[in-house]
């Protein structure tokens, strides 16, 4: 989710995580090959022209720590009220939330 949001934010919703994963498979970088993580990161970052994937990998995989998921939900405009999920279309990243949920529905 974090990577998908970062990619969409950087590309103004023109690309998503899916757009980064397809070239990885097209390059033959699967579990059945001798692909390295560096190979995968390089192919994914090439799709957007900046090292977003590599940076997030370094921040969260190589140096694990906590992540403020509540802040991400707030930015996306998602909150829980009792047993309901409420969305805020005025949230900073509401346009990204809508793009993600619309894409998943198709």
Secondary structure, DSSP 8 states (H G I E B T S, - for coil): -HHHHHHHHHTTTS--HHHHHHHHHHTT-STTTT--HHHHHHHHHHTTTS-HHHHHHIIIIIS-----HHHHHHHHTEEEETTEEEE-TTSTTHHHHHHHHHHHH-
